[in-house]
Amino acid sequence: SKVKNEARLELYQCQLSGDNNANDESKQIWTMTKIQLQNHKMNFIQGCAYQFSTDGSKLFIKVVPSTTSSTPPKEPVSTGPAIQLVERGARKAPGRTYQDLLKNGYDEAKLRYYCTTEVLCIDMTTTAVKGEEPTLVPQSKGGHLIQSLNSSPCGRYVLAQLTTKFSYSVPISRFGKDIVLWDLNNNQELKVASIPVNDEIPLSFDACSRHPRGYRFHPCGTGGEDDGDDTMTTIMFVKATDGGDPANDPVDGERDALYCQTIDTDAFTLHEPTKFVGLEWRYSDLDFSESGMAIVEEYRWKDRMERKWILNADGTKLRMLWERSWEDRYNSPGEPLTRRGAKGQYFIVQPTPTSIYLSGAGASSVGDRPFLDVLDFGSEEVKTTRLWRCTAPVEGELDASKEVNGVLPTDRKDIYESLVCVMPDNDSIM
């Protein structure tokens, strides 16, 4: 909340106290505790200044470094020529036109001034409860231009993307960056990768960076059900095998490949990357179930096609779920339903080992009618069964094949319903 008459924000922790099992809500009280930031100011320049670790045990807060001046740098009378260096190994490539780019050294100084942040860490199980001050994450001391922070399932590691090199021809999302791993237990830092400025991407919409991209933690460690063991922590990333240019021939029929790198906890090093799965088209998304089964999505922009594959825990392709045009909204099968696991990661909901739930907007000629399906991929042919669909409007023709049990509804009303969640027999949210 904003402090009255001051250009400053305060952070509070709200929690429900009392008997959590009590049926009478009057016996449960919401309490609000101020998190002691002292003289630190939160930095919201690049998104929300605070985020929880995956397991919810820690709260990370991006703050302005104490050494930062209270006034921004002044514009010099003359900034001099705008000098850019071409790195060794760079290649020629056409470039897109962007607005509001950096123009000179003064713009660089302003960007550093406003975006440089340090990271504070609060142990939500002890520090926040006792009202103690948060601790500075040592690896962030002095400040960094932090693009993102990603917490591991066990809560011990943080994968940070730090801006390191500027450019006057591309926006900040394509600036050079370092991918670093922070060990919160031992206060160590390990450089995972150093990515140069991404100003060589071809103009084709099927093009991408030729450098590794999409760094994230494997939600299940090295595969299988996550038990919170930090010795199983694995990093995943994507790399184009065709150099990111669709004009090049694919390598062994693949244009993108996903890789895994396991962290050696004792030596705090990374094992060599191992290929998880290769894709004929460009990588789009990857979701896991708690059993380790995964669904990977790939796309081809030139004809707006997408594919979804079922993967085993080791990354081998089990079967294709569908290949379709994403512009065909009337026949969209929906997306896999997910739920939050014990460690904060989201997993695909599986009613049985060989089935998943699908939910979608249900676009039709009479408007959007959200639906819930169950898809069974255990038989020879993939079978989809409709479990629920939004009530049909009074006017308009309906397609019986897209209704529950294949029967046209008789009770029609001009109302809109949407799926909130699926609940099991014990009434707990899935």
C-alpha positions as CSV (number, residue, x, y, z in Angstrom):
1,S,0.0,0.0,0.0
2,K,1.1,3.6,-0.5
3,V,2.3,5.6,2.5
4,K,0.2,8.7,3.0
5,N,1.8,11.9,1.8
6,E,4.9,10.0,0.8
7,A,6.2,8.6,-2.5
8,R,6.8,5.2,-1.0
9,L,5.0,1.9,-0.9
10,E,4.8,-0.6,2.0
11,L,4.4,-4.3,1.9
12,Y,2.1,-6.3,4.2
13,Q,1.6,-10.0,4.9
14,C,-2.1,-11.1,5.3
15,Q,-2.9,-14.4,6.8
16,L,-5.9,-16.2,8.3
17,S,-5.4,-16.9,12.0
18,G,-7.5,-18.9,14.5
19,D,-9.0,-22.4,13.9
20,N,-8.6,-23.1,10.2
21,N,-11.0,-26.1,10.6
22,A,-13.7,-24.1,12.2
23,N,-17.0,-23.9,10.3
24,D,-17.9,-20.6,11.9
25,E,-16.0,-17.9,9.9
26,S,-16.3,-15.6,12.9
27,K,-13.7,-17.7,14.7
28,Q,-11.2,-17.0,11.9
29,I,-9.5,-13.6,11.8
30,W,-7.5,-12.0,9.0
31,T,-4.3,-10.4,10.4
32,M,-2.1,-8.0,8.6
33,T,1.6,-7.7,9.4
34,K,3.9,-5.1,8.0
35,I,7.1,-6.4,6.4
36,Q,10.0,-4.4,7.7
37,L,11.9,-3.0,4.7
38,Q,13.5,-0.2,6.7
39,N,14.8,2.4,4.2
40,H,14.7,0.1,1.2
41,K,12.4,1.1,-1.7
42,M,10.7,-1.5,-3.9
43,N,11.5,-1.3,-7.6
44,F,8.5,-1.9,-9.8
45,I,10.1,-0.6,-13.0
46,Q,10.3,-4.1,-14.6
47,G,7.1,-5.6,-13.2
48,C,6.0,-6.6,-9.8
49,A,8.7,-6.0,-7.2
50,Y,7.9,-9.1,-5.1
51,Q,7.4,-12.8,-5.8
52,F,7.2,-16.0,-3.9
53,S,9.6,-18.9,-4.3
54,T,8.0,-22.0,-5.9
55,D,7.4,-23.7,-2.6
56,G,6.0,-20.6,-1.0
57,S,8.6,-20.6,1.8
58,K,10.4,-17.5,0.7
59,L,9.5,-14.1,-0.6
60,F,11.8,-12.2,-2.9
61,I,11.6,-8.4,-3.1
62,K,13.4,-6.3,-5.7
63,V,14.6,-3.1,-4.1
64,V,16.6,0.0,-5.1
65,P,20.2,-0.4,-4.0
66,S,21.1,1.7,-1.0
67,T,24.1,3.2,-3.0
68,T,21.8,4.6,-5.7
69,S,21.7,8.4,-5.9
70,S,18.4,10.1,-5.0
71,T,18.5,12.0,-8.3
72,P,18.7,10.5,-11.8
73,P,21.7,11.3,-14.0
74,K,21.6,14.7,-15.6
75,E,21.6,15.0,-19.4
76,P,25.0,16.2,-20.6
77,V,25.3,19.2,-22.8
78,S,26.6,16.9,-25.5
79,T,26.4,13.1,-25.4
80,G,29.0,12.7,-28.2
81,P,28.6,10.2,-31.0
82,A,26.6,7.0,-30.5
83,I,29.1,4.2,-30.7
84,Q,28.1,0.6,-31.1
85,L,30.6,-2.3,-31.2
86,V,30.2,-5.3,-33.5
87,E,31.1,-8.5,-31.6
88,R,33.4,-11.1,-33.1
89,G,31.5,-13.9,-34.8
90,A,28.4,-11.7,-35.5
91,R,26.6,-12.2,-38.8
92,K,24.7,-9.8,-41.1
93,A,20.9,-9.9,-40.8
94,P,18.0,-7.7,-41.7
95,G,16.4,-5.9,-38.7
96,R,12.9,-4.8,-37.8
97,T,11.9,-1.3,-36.9
98,Y,11.2,-0.6,-33.2
99,Q,10.1,2.5,-31.3
100,D,11.6,4.0,-28.1
101,L,15.0,2.4,-28.3
102,L,18.2,3.5,-26.6
103,K,19.9,6.2,-28.6
104,N,23.1,7.1,-26.7
105,G,25.1,6.8,-23.5
106,Y,22.8,9.0,-21.5
107,D,19.8,6.7,-22.3
108,E,22.0,3.8,-21.1
109,A,22.8,5.6,-17.8
110,K,19.1,6.3,-17.2
111,L,18.2,2.7,-17.9
112,R,20.8,1.5,-15.4
113,Y,19.7,4.0,-12.8
114,Y,16.0,3.0,-12.9
115,C,16.3,-0.7,-13.5
116,T,19.2,-1.7,-11.3
117,T,17.9,-3.7,-8.3
118,E,19.0,-5.8,-5.4
119,V,17.0,-8.7,-4.1
120,L,15.9,-9.2,-0.5
121,C,14.7,-12.6,0.8
122,I,12.2,-13.2,3.6
123,D,11.7,-16.6,5.2
124,M,7.9,-16.7,5.3
125,T,8.0,-19.5,7.9
126,T,10.0,-17.5,10.5
127,T,11.2,-14.0,9.6
128,A,7.8,-12.6,8.4
129,V,6.0,-14.1,11.4
130,K,8.5,-12.5,13.9
131,G,8.5,-9.2,12.1
132,E,12.3,-9.4,11.5
133,E,14.1,-7.6,8.7
134,P,14.6,-9.4,5.4
135,T,18.1,-10.4,4.4
136,L,19.9,-9.4,1.2
137,V,20.6,-12.1,-1.3
138,P,24.4,-11.8,-1.4
139,Q,24.6,-12.6,-5.2
140,S,22.5,-9.5,-5.9
141,K,24.7,-7.1,-3.8
142,G,25.5,-3.9,-5.7
143,G,22.5,-4.4,-8.0
144,H,21.8,-6.0,-11.3
145,L,19.4,-5.4,-14.2
146,I,17.2,-8.4,-13.5
147,Q,15.0,-9.6,-16.3
148,S,13.5,-12.5,-14.4
149,L,13.8,-14.7,-11.3
150,N,12.8,-18.4,-11.4
151,S,12.7,-20.5,-8.2
152,S,13.5,-24.2,-8.2
153,P,10.9,-26.7,-6.9
154,C,12.9,-27.4,-3.8
155,G,13.3,-23.6,-3.1
156,R,17.1,-23.8,-2.8
157,Y,18.1,-22.4,-6.2
158,V,17.1,-19.3,-8.1
159,L,17.6,-19.0,-11.9
160,A,18.2,-15.3,-12.7
161,Q,18.4,-13.6,-16.0
162,L,20.6,-10.5,-15.8
163,T,20.9,-7.9,-18.6
164,T,24.6,-7.4,-19.4
165,K,24.8,-5.8,-22.9
166,F,22.8,-3.0,-24.4
167,S,21.8,-2.4,-28.0
168,Y,20.5,0.6,-29.9
169,S,18.7,-1.5,-32.5
170,V,16.5,-3.9,-30.5
171,P,14.3,-3.7,-27.4
172,I,15.4,-4.7,-23.9
173,S,14.0,-8.2,-24.3
174,R,16.7,-8.9,-26.8
175,F,19.6,-7.3,-24.9
176,G,22.6,-9.5,-24.1
177,K,22.1,-11.4,-20.8
178,D,23.7,-13.8,-18.4
179,I,21.8,-16.8,-17.1
180,V,23.1,-17.4,-13.5
181,L,22.2,-19.9,-10.8
182,W,22.0,-18.7,-7.2
183,D,22.4,-21.2,-4.4
184,L,20.5,-19.6,-1.5
185,N,21.9,-22.1,1.0
186,N,25.6,-21.6,0.3
187,N,25.5,-18.1,-1.2
188,Q,27.2,-19.3,-4.4
189,E,26.7,-18.2,-8.0
190,L,27.2,-20.3,-11.1
191,K,27.0,-18.9,-14.7
192,V,24.8,-21.2,-16.8
193,A,25.1,-19.3,-20.1
194,S,26.0,-15.9,-21.6
195,I,23.7,-14.8,-24.4
196,P,24.8,-12.0,-26.7
197,V,22.5,-9.3,-28.1
198,N,19.8,-11.0,-30.2
199,D,19.9,-8.7,-33.2
200,E,20.5,-11.4,-35.8
201,I,17.1,-13.1,-35.9
202,P,15.7,-13.3,-39.4
203,L,12.4,-11.5,-40.3
204,S,10.4,-14.7,-40.8
205,F,7.9,-15.4,-38.1
206,D,9.1,-19.0,-37.9
207,A,12.6,-17.7,-37.1
208,C,14.0,-17.5,-33.6
209,S,17.3,-16.9,-31.7
210,R,20.2,-19.2,-32.6
211,H,21.2,-19.1,-29.0
212,P,19.8,-21.2,-26.1
213,R,16.4,-19.8,-24.9
214,G,13.5,-20.5,-22.6
215,Y,15.5,-21.4,-19.4
216,R,13.4,-22.9,-16.7
217,F,13.5,-25.6,-13.9
218,H,12.2,-29.0,-14.5
219,P,9.1,-29.2,-12.2
220,C,9.7,-32.9,-11.5
221,G,13.5,-32.7,-11.0
222,T,15.0,-35.2,-13.4
223,G,11.7,-36.9,-14.1
224,G,9.1,-38.6,-12.0
225,E,7.2,-37.3,-9.0
226,D,8.8,-34.3,-7.3
227,D,9.7,-35.0,-3.7
228,G,11.5,-31.8,-3.0
229,D,15.0,-33.4,-3.1
230,D,17.4,-30.6,-4.2
231,T,19.8,-33.3,-5.6
232,M,17.3,-33.9,-8.4
233,T,17.2,-30.2,-9.5
234,T,17.4,-29.9,-13.3
235,I,17.5,-27.0,-15.7
236,M,15.7,-27.1,-19.1
237,F,16.3,-24.9,-22.1
238,V,15.5,-24.8,-25.9
239,K,17.9,-24.4,-28.8
240,A,17.3,-24.2,-32.5
241,T,19.1,-26.9,-34.4
242,D,18.7,-25.0,-37.7
243,G,20.4,-21.8,-36.5
244,G,17.0,-20.2,-35.9
245,D,16.5,-19.6,-39.6
246,P,13.6,-21.5,-41.3
247,A,15.4,-21.1,-44.7
248,N,18.0,-23.6,-43.4
249,D,17.5,-27.3,-43.6
250,P,16.4,-29.0,-40.4
251,V,19.0,-31.3,-38.7
252,D,17.8,-34.9,-38.6
253,G,14.3,-33.6,-39.3
254,E,14.3,-31.3,-36.3
255,R,14.3,-27.5,-36.0
256,D,14.2,-27.2,-32.2
257,A,15.3,-29.4,-29.3
258,L,14.8,-29.3,-25.6
259,Y,17.7,-30.1,-23.3
260,C,18.2,-30.9,-19.6
261,Q,21.1,-30.1,-17.4
262,T,21.2,-31.6,-13.9
263,I,22.9,-29.6,-11.1
264,D,25.7,-31.4,-9.2
265,T,24.8,-30.2,-5.7
266,D,28.1,-31.2,-4.0
267,A,30.4,-29.5,-6.5
268,F,27.9,-26.9,-7.5
269,T,28.5,-27.5,-11.2
270,L,26.3,-28.4,-14.2
271,H,26.4,-31.8,-15.9
272,E,26.6,-31.8,-19.7
273,P,23.3,-31.1,-21.4
274,T,21.3,-34.1,-22.5
275,K,18.6,-34.0,-25.2
276,F,15.1,-34.4,-23.8
277,V,13.1,-34.2,-27.0
278,G,13.5,-33.0,-30.6
279,L,10.8,-31.2,-32.6
280,E,10.1,-30.9,-36.3
281,W,8.6,-27.4,-35.8
282,R,9.3,-24.5,-33.4
283,Y,8.9,-25.2,-29.6
284,S,5.8,-23.4,-28.1
285,D,5.1,-24.9,-24.6
286,L,5.7,-27.8,-22.2
287,D,3.6,-29.0,-19.3
288,F,4.2,-31.9,-17.0
289,S,2.0,-34.1,-14.8
290,E,3.1,-35.2,-11.4
291,S,3.9,-38.6,-12.7
292,G,6.5,-37.1,-15.1
293,M,4.4,-37.5,-18.2
294,A,4.5,-34.3,-20.3
295,I,2.7,-32.6,-23.2
296,V,4.8,-30.6,-25.5
297,E,3.5,-28.2,-28.1
298,E,5.1,-27.1,-31.4
299,Y,4.0,-24.7,-34.0
300,R,4.6,-23.6,-37.7
301,W,3.7,-20.0,-38.3
302,K,3.6,-20.0,-42.1
303,D,0.4,-22.0,-42.2
304,R,-0.7,-21.4,-38.5
305,M,-0.4,-25.1,-37.6
306,E,0.2,-26.6,-34.1
307,R,0.9,-30.0,-32.7
308,K,0.6,-31.5,-29.3
309,W,2.6,-34.6,-28.3
310,I,2.3,-36.9,-25.2
311,L,5.8,-37.6,-23.8
312,N,7.0,-40.2,-21.5
313,A,9.0,-39.1,-18.4
314,D,12.3,-39.6,-20.3
315,G,11.1,-37.4,-23.2
316,T,10.3,-40.1,-25.7
317,K,7.2,-39.4,-27.8
318,L,4.3,-41.6,-26.8
319,R,1.8,-40.4,-29.4
320,M,0.5,-37.2,-31.1
321,L,-2.7,-35.8,-29.6
322,W,-3.6,-33.5,-32.5
323,E,-2.3,-31.5,-35.5
324,R,-4.5,-28.6,-36.3
325,S,-4.8,-24.9,-37.3
326,W,-5.0,-22.7,-34.3
327,E,-7.1,-20.3,-36.3
328,D,-10.0,-22.9,-36.4
329,R,-11.5,-21.7,-33.1
330,Y,-14.9,-23.5,-33.6
331,N,-13.1,-26.9,-33.5
332,S,-10.5,-26.0,-30.8
333,P,-10.0,-29.0,-28.5
334,G,-9.1,-26.7,-25.6
335,E,-6.0,-26.9,-23.3
336,P,-5.0,-29.4,-20.6
337,L,-6.4,-28.5,-17.2
338,T,-3.7,-27.8,-14.6
339,R,-3.5,-27.6,-10.8
340,R,-1.0,-26.3,-8.4
341,G,1.2,-29.0,-6.8
342,A,2.6,-29.2,-3.3
343,K,5.8,-27.3,-4.3
344,G,4.0,-24.6,-6.2
345,Q,4.5,-25.9,-9.7
346,Y,1.5,-26.3,-11.9
347,F,0.8,-29.9,-13.2
348,I,-1.6,-31.4,-15.7
349,V,-4.6,-33.0,-14.0
350,Q,-4.9,-36.7,-14.8
351,P,-8.1,-38.5,-13.6
352,T,-6.4,-41.7,-14.8
353,P,-2.8,-42.5,-15.9
354,T,-4.0,-42.5,-19.5
355,S,-6.3,-39.5,-19.6
356,I,-6.3,-35.7,-19.1
357,Y,-8.9,-33.0,-18.7
358,L,-9.3,-30.3,-21.5
359,S,-11.0,-27.0,-21.0
360,G,-11.7,-24.3,-23.6
361,A,-13.6,-21.2,-24.5
362,G,-15.9,-23.2,-26.8
363,A,-16.3,-20.7,-29.6
364,S,-19.3,-21.3,-31.8
365,S,-21.8,-19.6,-34.1
366,V,-24.0,-18.7,-31.1
367,G,-21.0,-17.3,-29.1
368,D,-18.5,-18.7,-26.6
369,R,-19.7,-21.7,-24.6
370,P,-16.9,-22.9,-22.3
371,F,-16.6,-26.7,-21.9
372,L,-14.8,-29.4,-20.0
373,D,-13.7,-32.7,-21.7
374,V,-11.8,-35.8,-20.7
375,L,-9.4,-37.1,-23.3
376,D,-8.3,-40.7,-23.2
377,F,-5.1,-41.5,-25.0
378,G,-4.7,-45.1,-23.7
379,S,-6.6,-46.8,-26.5
380,E,-5.7,-47.2,-30.1
381,E,-7.5,-44.0,-31.0
382,V,-7.6,-40.9,-28.9
383,K,-11.1,-40.5,-27.5
384,T,-12.6,-37.3,-26.2
385,T,-15.8,-37.3,-24.0
386,R,-17.6,-34.1,-23.2
387,L,-18.4,-33.7,-19.5
388,W,-19.9,-30.3,-19.4
389,R,-20.7,-27.3,-21.5
390,C,-22.1,-23.8,-20.8
391,T,-25.9,-23.5,-21.2
392,A,-26.9,-22.8,-24.7
393,P,-28.6,-19.5,-25.6
394,V,-32.2,-19.4,-26.5
395,E,-31.7,-18.6,-30.2
396,G,-29.3,-20.2,-32.7
397,E,-28.6,-23.6,-34.2
398,L,-26.6,-26.1,-32.2
399,D,-24.3,-29.0,-33.2
400,A,-25.3,-32.2,-31.3
401,S,-21.8,-33.7,-31.7
402,K,-20.4,-31.0,-29.5
403,E,-23.0,-31.4,-26.7
404,V,-22.8,-33.6,-23.6
405,N,-23.7,-37.2,-24.6
406,G,-24.3,-36.0,-28.1
407,V,-27.8,-34.7,-27.2
408,L,-29.1,-31.2,-27.9
409,P,-30.0,-29.4,-24.7
410,T,-33.7,-28.7,-24.1
411,D,-33.2,-26.2,-21.3
412,R,-31.8,-23.1,-23.0
413,K,-31.1,-19.7,-21.4
414,D,-29.3,-16.5,-22.3
415,I,-26.6,-16.8,-19.6
416,Y,-22.9,-17.3,-19.6
417,E,-21.1,-19.9,-17.5
418,S,-17.4,-20.6,-17.2
419,L,-15.4,-23.4,-15.6
420,V,-13.7,-22.4,-12.3
421,C,-12.1,-25.6,-11.0
422,V,-12.7,-29.3,-10.8
423,M,-13.2,-30.7,-7.3
424,P,-12.8,-34.3,-6.1
425,D,-15.1,-36.1,-3.7
426,N,-13.5,-34.5,-0.6
427,D,-14.4,-31.0,-1.8
428,S,-10.8,-29.8,-2.0
429,I,-9.8,-27.7,-5.0
430,M,-7.7,-29.7,-7.5
